[in-house]
Amino acid sequence: MGKNLENRKLPVGFMPEARCQRSEPDASQDAVRTLNTLQTNASFLEQVKRQRGDPQTQLEAMEMYLARSGLQVEDLDRLNIIHVTGTKGKGSTCAFTERILRSYGLKTGFFSSPHLVQVRERIRINGQPISPELFTKHFWRLYHRLEETKRLQGQGAQALTCSCPQDSNSCVSMPAYFRFLTLMAFHVFLQEKVDLAVVEVGIGGAYDCTNIVRKPVVCGVSSLGIDHTSLLGDTVEKIAWQKGGIFKHGVPAFTVPQPEGPLAVLRERAEQISCPLYLCPPLEALEEGGPPLSLGLDGEHQRFNAALALQLAHCWLRQKDHQGIRELKASKPSLLRQLPLAPVFQPTPHMRHGLRDTEWPGRTQVLRRGPLTWYLDGAHTCSSVQACVRWFRQALHREERRGSGPEVLVLLFNSTGDRDPAPLLKLLQPCQFDYAVFCPNLTEVSSTDNADQQNFTVTLDRVLLRCLEHQQHWSRLDEEQASRDLWSAPSPEPGGPASLLRAPHLPHTHSTSSLVFSCISHALQWISQGRDPVFQPLSPPRGFLAHPVAGSGASVLSEAAAIHVLVTGSLHLVGGVLKLLEPSLSQ
C-alpha cells in the first residue's frame, strides 16, 4: 500500500488485507499481460488530459495504425457494420441486435467494451467470446506486425504507402489499449468471415477510434445523458454533438426518444451530411396486433433498447435484401416531433426469439444463491442509476419472503473516472440499505495473478482514497436525511398549513452502517458470511472483524433469513464480483 495511505488516519471500517496467491500464467494470459503494457500510465494520462490537442488527429492516427496492421479503411466495408453509440443502453442495444440477427442464421461479430471478467469478451463470434487460442493467435499476429512496421518506420523505410498525421507518432509507436483491441476485432471479424459486425462505440462517437468505419450499414444512438464530461463536454447538447459524429452520408440512423435539446443537435448533425435519421416508435406500437414481446434483459428501460435494436436489425435486413425481410409488413415512416418516425412493423418469430434469448451479463442481472440474492447492474450515470433503483425495487417487490427471520439489504458500490459520486449515492439512499459497502474494482488486493483485471491507468492510492470519499459522502447524506426529517414532521392537523408545503411521508427512522474494504473478494466474504454455496473463499485474514460495525454486522448477516445485495456504480466492479461468484466465466 502506498505511503500516502500508510500515513493517513483511515476512517472507520477501512480494512487493509494481505496479498493473495498468484496462479501460473498460460499462453493467453501472457498475451493479455503484453496487451496491458499498452494501457496508459496513470500519471501520463493526467498529462495527456491537460495537453489534449486536435481530436481529429486521433482518427488520422487510427487510420495509420490500421494501415500498419495490413488493412485499409475500405476493407472494413466488407464487415457490414452496425455502429451504435449512446450514453446508456448502447451495450444492451448491441446485445439485442446481435442476438436478433444471429437468430436468422447469420454469422455475427460483436465488439463491445468494457469486459467484465476476461478481455476476450470484447470480441465475440456468434455471441461467444473468442477462444483463448483464437485470442492468442490474433493478438500476437497483430502485435508482431505493428512491432515490425514500427521498426521499419523508425528506420525511415517507406514500406507503407501512407504518411503520418502532423504532430503524431503513430508511425513509430504502438497503439494504446483500446485502439489495439479495435484493430484486433476488425482483423478477427474479417478473417473469421462474419456476415455482419455489431460495433459499440467506446467513448463519444465523433473521435472514437471505431469511427474510422466509413460505410456502416446502419447507425444507432441509444439514450443520452451526462458522462465522460472531461472528454465530451458538460452538457447533454455537447455530448449529443459527439454522439452524432458517427452519422454518415446516406446511411440510415435511428435514435430513441431524447430530450428536446440533444434531439435537435442530433437532427442538425444528420441534416449537415444528409443522413436519414429516424425516431424509434415505442415497443408498444410494435406489439399491437400480436402477443407482448418477451425480453431477455430485465428492467423497464430495456424496452427502449429493444425498440432501437429492432429498428437496427430490420434496417440491416432490408438494406442487405435478406430473405427474412419478406415476412415483414412495415408502415411508411411518419413525421413526429422533430424527426420522422421509424416504420412500425410486426416483429417476426426470429426477432421475438432473439429478444427473448438475449443475454448480457452485469446488466439488470440476478443471481440467487441460498439465502443470498445478488442484483448486478453496471449503472454509472444519474439516469442509469435511477433506472437501476426502479429495477431493484421492483425486483425486491416480486421476491417471496423467505422464512420469518430478518431480511438484510446491502449496497456494494464504487464509481470511477471523473464522475461525481454524490448524486449517484443520493439516488440510492431511498432503497434504505442496512449496510453500504465500498471497495475498489480489484478482485484481490494484488491483481498480478490475473492479467484481465489489471488496470494501470489509476494508482492504488487513488482508488482506495476514492472509496473512503464514497463512504464519507454516504454518511453525510444519511445525516442530512435525518436532519431534514426532524424539521419536516407531519402537520398535527390534516389539511393544515404544513400539509400544503410538503407531501406526507414517514419520519426517517433508518440509518446505514458503512464499511470500506480494500478489494472485492474481502467485501464479498464479509457480505456472504460463507452462506453463498458457490463463493467459498479461504478463511478471512487476521483482524477481518476487528471493527465494531464489521463484527456486529457479521452476526446479523449470519442469521438473516435473506440477504439482498445490489452491486452497482461501475461495470468494472460488477465484472470483479462476477469473476468471484461465477468461476465458469474465467474458464
C-alpha positions as CSV (number, residue, x, y, z in Angstrom):
1,M,0.0,0.0,0.0
2,G,1.3,3.5,-0.9
3,K,2.9,5.8,1.7
4,N,0.1,8.3,1.4
5,L,-2.3,5.8,2.9
6,E,0.1,4.5,5.5
7,N,0.5,7.9,7.0
8,R,-3.2,8.8,6.7
9,K,-5.7,8.3,9.5
10,L,-8.2,6.0,7.9
11,P,-12.0,6.3,8.6
12,V,-13.9,3.6,10.5
13,G,-14.5,0.5,8.5
14,F,-11.4,0.5,6.3
15,M,-9.7,-2.9,6.3
16,P,-6.4,-3.4,4.5
17,E,-5.6,-7.1,3.9
18,A,-2.8,-9.4,2.9
19,R,-1.8,-10.2,-0.7
20,C,-3.3,-13.3,-2.3
21,Q,-1.6,-16.2,-4.0
22,R,-0.7,-16.0,-7.7
23,S,-1.6,-18.6,-10.3
24,E,0.6,-19.9,-13.2
25,P,0.2,-17.8,-16.4
26,D,-0.8,-19.6,-19.5
27,A,-0.3,-18.5,-23.1
28,S,-3.4,-16.3,-23.3
29,Q,-2.5,-14.6,-20.0
30,D,0.9,-13.8,-21.5
31,A,-0.9,-12.2,-24.4
32,V,-3.2,-10.2,-22.1
33,R,-0.2,-9.1,-19.9
34,T,1.5,-7.8,-23.1
35,L,-1.7,-6.1,-24.1
36,N,-1.8,-4.4,-20.7
37,T,1.5,-2.7,-21.3
38,L,-0.4,-0.6,-23.9
39,Q,-2.5,0.9,-21.1
40,T,-1.7,4.5,-20.4
41,N,0.2,5.0,-17.2
42,A,-1.9,7.0,-14.7
43,S,0.4,10.0,-14.3
44,F,0.9,10.2,-18.1
45,L,-2.8,10.0,-18.6
46,E,-3.3,13.1,-16.4
47,Q,-0.7,14.9,-18.5
48,V,-2.4,14.0,-21.8
49,K,-5.7,15.3,-20.5
50,R,-4.2,18.6,-19.7
51,Q,-2.4,18.9,-23.0
52,R,-5.1,17.4,-25.3
53,G,-4.6,18.5,-28.9
54,D,-6.8,18.4,-32.0
55,P,-9.0,15.3,-31.6
56,Q,-9.3,14.9,-35.4
57,T,-5.6,13.8,-35.4
58,Q,-6.7,10.8,-33.2
59,L,-8.8,9.4,-36.1
60,E,-5.9,10.0,-38.6
61,A,-3.6,8.2,-36.2
62,M,-6.1,5.3,-36.0
63,E,-6.1,5.1,-39.8
64,M,-2.3,4.9,-39.7
65,Y,-2.3,2.1,-37.3
66,L,-4.9,0.3,-39.4
67,A,-2.6,0.6,-42.5
68,R,0.4,-0.6,-40.4
69,S,-1.6,-3.6,-39.4
70,G,-2.1,-4.5,-43.1
71,L,-5.6,-3.2,-43.7
72,Q,-7.1,-0.2,-45.4
73,V,-10.3,1.6,-44.3
74,E,-12.1,0.3,-47.4
75,D,-11.5,-3.3,-46.1
76,L,-13.9,-2.6,-43.2
77,D,-16.8,-2.1,-45.6
78,R,-16.9,-5.9,-46.0
79,L,-17.9,-6.2,-42.4
80,N,-21.4,-4.8,-42.9
81,I,-21.2,-2.9,-39.7
82,I,-23.9,-1.8,-37.4
83,H,-22.4,1.1,-35.4
84,V,-24.0,2.1,-32.1
85,T,-23.3,4.9,-29.7
86,G,-25.1,6.5,-26.7
87,T,-24.6,7.3,-23.0
88,K,-26.6,4.4,-21.5
89,G,-28.0,1.3,-23.0
90,K,-25.7,1.1,-26.0
91,G,-24.2,-2.2,-24.9
92,S,-27.7,-3.7,-24.3
93,T,-28.9,-2.4,-27.6
94,C,-25.9,-4.1,-29.3
95,A,-26.6,-7.4,-27.5
96,F,-30.3,-7.4,-28.5
97,T,-29.3,-6.5,-32.1
98,E,-26.7,-9.2,-32.4
99,R,-29.0,-11.9,-31.0
100,I,-31.8,-11.0,-33.3
101,L,-29.7,-11.2,-36.4
102,R,-28.0,-14.4,-35.2
103,S,-31.5,-15.9,-34.9
104,Y,-31.7,-15.5,-38.7
105,G,-28.8,-17.9,-39.1
106,L,-26.3,-15.1,-39.8
107,K,-22.7,-15.3,-38.5
108,T,-22.2,-12.4,-36.2
109,G,-19.3,-10.4,-34.9
110,F,-19.7,-8.2,-31.8
111,F,-17.2,-5.7,-30.5
112,S,-18.0,-4.2,-27.1
113,S,-16.4,-2.6,-24.0
114,P,-15.5,-2.8,-21.3
115,H,-15.1,-6.5,-20.5
116,L,-16.4,-7.9,-17.2
117,V,-14.2,-10.8,-16.4
118,Q,-11.9,-11.6,-19.4
119,V,-10.7,-9.3,-22.2
120,R,-11.8,-11.9,-24.7
121,E,-15.4,-10.9,-24.0
122,R,-14.9,-7.7,-26.0
123,I,-14.6,-9.7,-29.3
124,R,-17.4,-12.2,-29.9
125,I,-18.3,-14.5,-32.7
126,N,-21.9,-15.7,-32.7
127,G,-22.4,-14.3,-29.3
128,Q,-19.5,-16.1,-27.7
129,P,-16.1,-14.6,-26.6
130,I,-13.4,-15.8,-28.9
131,S,-11.5,-18.7,-27.5
132,P,-8.2,-18.3,-25.6
133,E,-6.4,-20.0,-28.6
134,L,-8.0,-17.6,-31.1
135,F,-7.3,-14.6,-29.0
136,T,-3.7,-15.6,-28.5
137,K,-3.2,-16.3,-32.3
138,H,-4.7,-13.0,-33.4
139,F,-3.1,-11.0,-30.7
140,W,0.5,-12.0,-31.4
141,R,0.0,-11.8,-35.2
142,L,-1.2,-8.2,-34.9
143,Y,1.3,-7.3,-32.2
144,H,4.3,-8.6,-34.2
145,R,3.0,-6.8,-37.4
146,L,2.8,-3.5,-35.6
147,E,6.2,-4.0,-33.9
148,E,7.8,-4.8,-37.3
149,T,6.2,-1.7,-39.0
150,K,7.3,0.4,-36.1
151,R,10.9,-0.6,-36.6
152,L,10.6,-0.1,-40.4
153,Q,9.1,3.4,-40.0
154,G,11.7,4.2,-37.3
155,Q,14.4,3.5,-39.7
156,G,12.9,5.7,-42.3
157,A,11.8,2.9,-44.6
158,Q,9.0,3.6,-47.0
159,A,7.4,0.2,-46.5
160,L,3.9,1.7,-46.1
161,T,2.3,4.0,-48.6
162,C,1.0,6.5,-46.1
163,S,2.2,9.5,-44.2
164,C,1.9,10.2,-40.5
165,P,-0.6,12.9,-39.3
166,Q,1.0,16.1,-38.3
167,D,2.3,16.0,-34.7
168,S,1.6,12.3,-34.5
169,N,3.9,9.5,-33.6
170,S,1.6,6.8,-34.9
171,C,4.2,5.7,-37.5
172,V,6.7,4.8,-34.8
173,S,4.6,3.8,-31.8
174,M,2.3,1.0,-30.7
175,P,-1.5,1.8,-30.4
176,A,-2.9,2.3,-27.0
177,Y,-5.0,-0.5,-25.3
178,F,-8.5,0.3,-26.8
179,R,-7.1,1.1,-30.2
180,F,-5.2,-2.2,-30.3
181,L,-8.4,-4.2,-29.4
182,T,-10.4,-2.3,-32.0
183,L,-7.8,-3.2,-34.7
184,M,-7.7,-6.7,-33.4
185,A,-11.6,-7.0,-33.6
186,F,-11.5,-5.9,-37.2
187,H,-8.9,-8.4,-38.1
188,V,-10.7,-11.2,-36.3
189,F,-14.0,-10.4,-37.9
190,L,-12.5,-10.3,-41.4
191,Q,-10.5,-13.5,-41.0
192,E,-13.5,-15.3,-39.5
193,K,-15.7,-14.1,-42.4
194,V,-18.6,-12.9,-40.3
195,D,-21.8,-11.8,-42.2
196,L,-22.0,-8.6,-40.1
197,A,-20.3,-6.9,-37.1
198,V,-22.1,-5.0,-34.4
199,V,-19.6,-2.4,-33.2
200,E,-20.2,-0.5,-29.9
201,V,-18.5,2.9,-29.7
202,G,-16.0,3.3,-26.8
203,I,-16.5,6.9,-25.7
204,G,-18.3,9.6,-27.6
205,G,-18.5,8.9,-31.3
206,A,-17.0,11.6,-33.5
207,Y,-13.4,11.0,-32.4
208,D,-13.8,7.5,-31.1
209,C,-11.3,5.1,-32.8
210,T,-14.2,2.9,-34.0
211,N,-15.3,5.9,-36.2
212,I,-12.8,5.1,-38.9
213,V,-15.6,3.0,-40.3
214,R,-16.7,4.9,-43.3
215,K,-19.7,2.8,-44.7
216,P,-21.7,1.2,-41.9
217,V,-25.0,-0.4,-43.0
218,V,-26.9,1.4,-40.2
219,C,-26.2,3.5,-37.1
220,G,-27.9,3.8,-33.8
221,V,-27.9,6.2,-30.8
222,S,-29.3,5.0,-27.5
223,S,-30.4,7.2,-24.6
224,L,-28.2,10.3,-24.0
225,G,-27.1,11.7,-20.7
226,I,-24.1,13.2,-18.8
227,D,-20.9,11.1,-18.7
228,H,-17.2,11.5,-19.5
229,T,-17.6,15.2,-19.3
230,S,-13.8,15.9,-19.4
231,L,-13.8,14.3,-22.9
232,L,-17.2,15.0,-24.3
233,G,-18.5,18.2,-22.8
234,D,-20.5,19.2,-19.7
235,T,-24.0,19.5,-21.3
236,V,-26.2,16.9,-23.0
237,E,-26.2,19.0,-26.1
238,K,-22.4,18.9,-26.4
239,I,-22.4,15.2,-25.8
240,A,-25.1,14.8,-28.4
241,W,-22.8,16.5,-30.9
242,Q,-20.1,14.0,-30.2
243,K,-22.5,11.0,-30.5
244,G,-23.9,12.3,-33.8
245,G,-20.4,12.2,-35.2
246,I,-20.9,8.5,-36.2
247,F,-23.6,9.6,-38.7
248,K,-22.6,9.0,-42.4
249,H,-23.8,10.4,-45.7
250,G,-26.8,8.3,-46.9
251,V,-26.5,5.8,-44.1
252,P,-29.8,5.3,-42.1
253,A,-29.6,6.1,-38.4
254,F,-32.1,5.6,-35.6
255,T,-32.4,7.0,-32.1
256,V,-34.8,6.6,-29.1
257,P,-36.8,9.5,-27.6
258,Q,-34.4,12.1,-26.3
259,P,-34.8,15.5,-24.5
260,E,-35.6,18.3,-27.0
261,G,-32.2,19.9,-26.9
262,P,-30.0,16.9,-27.7
263,L,-32.6,15.6,-30.2
264,A,-32.3,18.9,-32.1
265,V,-28.5,18.6,-32.1
266,L,-28.7,15.0,-33.5
267,R,-31.1,16.2,-36.2
268,E,-28.8,19.1,-37.2
269,R,-25.8,16.7,-37.3
270,A,-27.8,14.3,-39.6
271,E,-29.0,17.1,-41.8
272,Q,-25.5,18.5,-42.3
273,I,-24.3,15.3,-44.0
274,S,-27.6,14.1,-45.5
275,C,-28.0,11.2,-43.1
276,P,-31.6,9.9,-42.8
277,L,-32.3,9.9,-39.1
278,Y,-35.4,8.3,-37.6
279,L,-37.1,8.2,-34.2
280,C,-37.9,4.8,-32.9
281,P,-41.6,4.3,-32.0
282,P,-42.2,2.7,-28.6
283,L,-42.1,-1.0,-28.3
284,E,-45.9,-1.0,-27.6
285,A,-46.5,0.2,-31.1
286,L,-44.7,-2.9,-32.4
287,E,-46.7,-5.2,-30.1
288,E,-50.1,-4.1,-31.4
289,G,-51.9,-7.0,-33.1
290,G,-49.6,-9.6,-31.6
291,P,-48.6,-11.1,-28.2
292,P,-46.4,-9.0,-25.9
293,L,-42.6,-9.2,-26.6
294,S,-40.6,-11.0,-24.0
295,L,-37.1,-9.6,-23.3
296,G,-34.1,-11.5,-22.0
297,L,-33.0,-8.4,-20.1
298,D,-35.0,-7.2,-17.1
299,G,-36.0,-3.6,-16.4
300,E,-38.4,-1.2,-17.9
301,H,-35.6,0.8,-19.5
302,Q,-34.6,-2.2,-21.6
303,R,-37.7,-1.6,-23.7
304,F,-36.1,1.5,-25.2
305,N,-33.0,-0.5,-26.1
306,A,-35.1,-3.4,-27.6
307,A,-37.1,-0.9,-29.7
308,L,-33.9,0.5,-31.1
309,A,-32.4,-2.9,-31.7
310,L,-35.5,-4.0,-33.7
311,Q,-35.1,-1.0,-36.0
312,L,-31.4,-1.6,-36.5
313,A,-32.0,-5.3,-37.3
314,H,-34.9,-4.5,-39.5
315,C,-33.0,-1.9,-41.4
316,W,-29.9,-4.1,-41.8
317,L,-32.1,-7.0,-43.2
318,R,-33.8,-4.6,-45.6
319,Q,-30.5,-3.0,-46.7
320,K,-29.0,-6.4,-47.4
321,D,-32.2,-7.7,-49.0
322,H,-32.2,-10.7,-46.7
323,Q,-34.9,-13.2,-47.5
324,G,-36.3,-12.9,-44.0
325,I,-37.4,-9.4,-44.8
326,R,-40.3,-10.7,-46.8
327,E,-42.0,-11.6,-43.6
328,L,-42.1,-8.0,-42.5
329,K,-45.1,-5.7,-43.1
330,A,-44.0,-2.2,-42.2
331,S,-45.8,1.1,-42.3
332,K,-44.3,4.1,-44.0
333,P,-42.3,6.4,-41.7
334,S,-44.4,9.3,-40.4
335,L,-43.3,12.7,-39.0
336,L,-43.3,13.0,-35.2
337,R,-41.9,16.0,-33.3
338,Q,-38.5,16.9,-34.8
339,L,-37.8,13.6,-36.7
340,P,-39.6,11.2,-38.9
341,L,-40.9,8.2,-37.0
342,A,-39.3,4.9,-38.0
343,P,-41.5,2.2,-39.6
344,V,-43.9,0.3,-37.4
345,F,-43.9,-3.4,-38.2
346,Q,-44.9,-6.8,-36.7
347,P,-41.7,-8.4,-35.3
348,T,-41.0,-11.8,-36.9
349,P,-40.6,-15.0,-34.9
350,H,-36.9,-14.7,-35.4
351,M,-37.0,-11.2,-33.9
352,R,-39.1,-12.4,-31.0
353,H,-36.8,-15.3,-30.3
354,G,-33.8,-13.0,-30.5
355,L,-35.2,-10.5,-27.9
356,R,-36.2,-13.3,-25.6
357,D,-32.9,-15.2,-25.7
358,T,-30.6,-12.1,-25.3
359,E,-28.1,-12.4,-22.5
360,W,-25.9,-9.5,-21.4
361,P,-24.2,-10.2,-18.0
362,G,-23.8,-7.4,-15.5
363,R,-26.9,-5.5,-16.7
364,T,-30.0,-6.0,-14.5
365,Q,-28.7,-9.5,-13.7
366,V,-30.0,-11.5,-10.7
367,L,-28.1,-14.4,-9.1
368,R,-29.9,-16.4,-6.4
369,R,-27.6,-18.4,-4.1
370,G,-29.1,-19.9,-1.0
371,P,-30.2,-17.0,1.3
372,L,-28.3,-14.5,-0.8
373,T,-29.7,-12.7,-3.9
374,W,-27.2,-10.7,-5.9
375,Y,-28.5,-7.9,-8.1
376,L,-25.9,-6.8,-10.6
377,D,-26.2,-3.7,-12.7
378,G,-23.3,-1.6,-14.0
379,A,-25.2,1.7,-13.9
380,H,-22.8,4.6,-13.6
381,T,-24.7,7.8,-14.6
382,C,-27.5,9.6,-12.8
383,S,-30.1,8.4,-15.3
384,S,-28.9,4.8,-15.4
385,V,-28.7,4.7,-11.6
386,Q,-32.3,6.0,-11.5
387,A,-33.3,3.1,-13.8
388,C,-31.3,0.7,-11.7
389,V,-33.1,1.7,-8.5
390,R,-36.5,1.3,-10.2
391,W,-35.5,-2.2,-11.4
392,F,-34.1,-3.2,-8.0
393,R,-37.1,-2.1,-6.0
394,Q,-39.5,-3.8,-8.4
395,A,-37.3,-7.0,-8.2
396,L,-37.5,-6.9,-4.4
397,H,-41.2,-6.5,-4.6
398,R,-41.5,-9.6,-6.7
399,E,-39.3,-11.7,-4.3
400,E,-41.2,-14.0,-2.0
401,R,-40.3,-13.6,1.7
402,R,-38.1,-16.4,3.0
403,G,-38.8,-17.6,6.5
404,S,-39.6,-15.5,9.5
405,G,-36.2,-14.1,10.2
406,P,-34.9,-10.6,9.2
407,E,-34.1,-9.6,5.6
408,V,-31.0,-7.5,5.1
409,L,-30.3,-5.1,2.3
410,V,-26.7,-4.4,1.3
411,L,-25.3,-1.9,-1.2
412,L,-21.9,-2.7,-2.7
413,F,-20.8,0.4,-4.6
414,N,-17.9,2.0,-6.4
415,S,-17.5,4.7,-9.1
416,T,-14.5,5.7,-11.2
417,G,-13.2,8.3,-13.5
418,D,-14.3,11.9,-13.3
419,R,-17.8,11.1,-12.1
420,D,-19.2,12.8,-9.1
421,P,-20.4,10.0,-6.7
422,A,-22.6,12.2,-4.6
423,P,-25.6,12.4,-6.9
424,L,-25.4,8.7,-7.6
425,L,-25.3,7.8,-3.9
426,K,-28.2,10.2,-3.2
427,L,-30.3,8.3,-5.8
428,L,-29.5,5.0,-4.0
429,Q,-30.5,6.2,-0.5
430,P,-34.3,5.7,-0.8
431,C,-33.6,1.9,-1.0
432,Q,-32.9,2.1,2.7
433,F,-29.9,-0.3,2.8
434,D,-28.9,-1.8,6.2
435,Y,-25.2,-1.7,5.1
436,A,-23.3,0.2,2.5
437,V,-20.0,-1.4,1.5
438,F,-17.4,0.4,-0.7
439,C,-14.3,-1.2,-2.3
440,P,-12.1,-0.6,-5.4
441,N,-12.6,-2.6,-8.6
442,L,-9.9,-5.0,-7.6
443,T,-10.8,-8.7,-7.2
444,E,-7.9,-9.1,-4.8
445,V,-5.5,-6.7,-3.1
446,S,-2.9,-7.8,-5.6
447,S,-4.2,-8.5,-9.1
448,T,-0.9,-9.6,-10.6
449,D,-2.1,-13.1,-10.9
450,N,-4.9,-12.1,-13.1
451,A,-4.0,-10.1,-16.2
452,D,-7.6,-9.5,-17.3
453,Q,-8.2,-7.4,-14.1
454,Q,-5.1,-5.3,-14.2
455,N,-5.5,-1.5,-14.7
456,F,-2.5,0.7,-14.9
457,T,-4.5,3.9,-15.6
458,V,-5.1,4.5,-11.9
459,T,-2.9,4.1,-8.8
460,L,-3.8,2.0,-5.8
461,D,-3.6,5.1,-3.5
462,R,-6.2,6.9,-5.6
463,V,-8.7,4.1,-5.8
464,L,-8.6,3.5,-2.1
465,L,-8.9,7.1,-1.2
466,R,-11.9,7.4,-3.6
467,C,-13.6,4.6,-1.7
468,L,-13.1,6.5,1.6
469,E,-14.6,9.6,-0.1
470,H,-17.6,7.5,-1.1
471,Q,-18.1,6.4,2.5
472,Q,-17.9,10.0,3.7
473,H,-20.5,11.1,1.1
474,W,-22.8,8.3,2.2
475,S,-22.5,9.2,5.9
476,R,-23.1,12.8,5.1
477,L,-26.2,12.1,3.0
478,D,-27.5,9.9,5.9
479,E,-27.0,12.7,8.4
480,E,-28.7,15.2,6.1
481,Q,-31.7,13.0,5.6
482,A,-32.1,12.5,9.3
483,S,-31.8,16.3,9.9
484,R,-34.4,17.1,7.2
485,D,-36.8,14.6,8.7
486,L,-36.5,16.3,12.1
487,W,-37.8,19.5,10.6
488,S,-40.5,18.0,8.4
489,A,-42.7,16.2,10.8
490,P,-46.3,15.9,9.6
491,S,-48.7,18.7,10.5
492,P,-50.8,17.8,13.5
493,E,-53.9,18.9,11.6
494,P,-54.6,17.2,8.2
495,G,-55.0,19.9,5.6
496,G,-53.2,22.4,7.8
497,P,-50.6,24.9,6.6
498,A,-47.7,22.3,6.7
499,S,-49.5,19.8,4.5
500,L,-49.7,22.4,1.8
501,L,-46.0,22.7,1.8
502,R,-45.0,19.1,1.9
503,A,-46.1,15.7,0.6
504,P,-46.8,13.5,3.6
505,H,-44.2,10.9,4.4
506,L,-42.9,8.6,7.2
507,P,-40.3,10.1,9.5
508,H,-36.8,8.9,8.8
509,T,-36.0,6.0,11.1
510,H,-33.4,4.2,9.1
511,S,-29.6,4.7,9.1
512,T,-27.0,2.8,7.3
513,S,-23.8,1.3,8.7
514,S,-20.9,1.6,6.2
515,L,-17.6,-0.2,5.6
516,V,-14.7,0.1,3.2
517,F,-12.7,-2.9,2.1
518,S,-9.6,-2.9,0.0
519,C,-10.7,-5.5,-2.5
520,I,-13.9,-7.1,-3.9
521,S,-13.0,-10.6,-2.5
522,H,-12.9,-9.4,1.1
523,A,-16.1,-7.3,0.7
524,L,-17.9,-10.4,-0.6
525,Q,-16.5,-12.6,2.2
526,W,-18.0,-10.2,4.8
527,I,-21.3,-9.8,3.0
528,S,-21.9,-13.5,2.3
529,Q,-20.5,-14.9,5.6
530,G,-19.8,-18.2,4.0
531,R,-23.5,-18.6,3.0
532,D,-23.1,-18.4,-0.8
533,P,-22.8,-22.1,-1.9
534,V,-20.5,-21.1,-4.9
535,F,-18.3,-18.4,-3.4
536,Q,-16.4,-20.2,-0.7
537,P,-13.0,-18.4,-0.2
538,L,-10.3,-19.3,2.2
539,S,-10.6,-18.1,5.8
540,P,-10.5,-14.3,6.1
541,P,-7.3,-12.5,7.1
542,R,-6.5,-11.7,10.7
543,G,-8.4,-8.7,12.1
544,F,-11.2,-9.1,9.5
545,L,-14.0,-8.4,12.0
546,A,-12.0,-6.1,14.3
547,H,-14.1,-3.1,13.7
548,P,-17.4,-3.0,15.7
549,V,-19.6,-2.5,12.5
550,A,-17.9,-5.4,10.8
551,G,-18.3,-7.6,13.9
552,S,-21.9,-6.8,14.7
553,G,-22.9,-6.9,11.0
554,A,-21.3,-10.3,10.6
555,S,-23.7,-11.6,13.3
556,V,-26.7,-10.0,11.6
557,L,-25.8,-11.4,8.1
558,S,-25.1,-14.8,9.5
559,E,-28.6,-15.1,11.0
560,A,-30.6,-13.3,8.3
561,A,-33.4,-15.2,6.5
562,A,-32.4,-13.4,3.3
563,I,-29.7,-11.1,2.1
564,H,-30.3,-8.9,-0.9
565,V,-27.2,-7.3,-2.3
566,L,-27.2,-4.5,-5.0
567,V,-23.9,-4.2,-6.8
568,T,-23.7,-1.0,-8.9
569,G,-21.9,2.2,-9.8
570,S,-19.3,0.6,-12.1
571,L,-19.3,-2.1,-14.7
572,H,-15.7,-2.9,-13.6
573,L,-17.0,-3.5,-10.1
574,V,-19.7,-5.8,-11.4
575,G,-17.2,-7.7,-13.5
576,G,-15.0,-8.3,-10.5
577,V,-17.9,-9.6,-8.5
578,L,-19.0,-11.9,-11.4
579,K,-15.5,-13.2,-11.6
580,L,-15.7,-14.4,-8.0
581,L,-19.4,-15.5,-8.0
582,E,-19.3,-17.2,-11.4
583,P,-16.0,-19.0,-11.7
584,S,-17.1,-20.5,-15.1
585,L,-16.7,-17.1,-16.7
586,S,-13.0,-17.2,-16.1
587,Q,-12.6,-20.5,-18.0
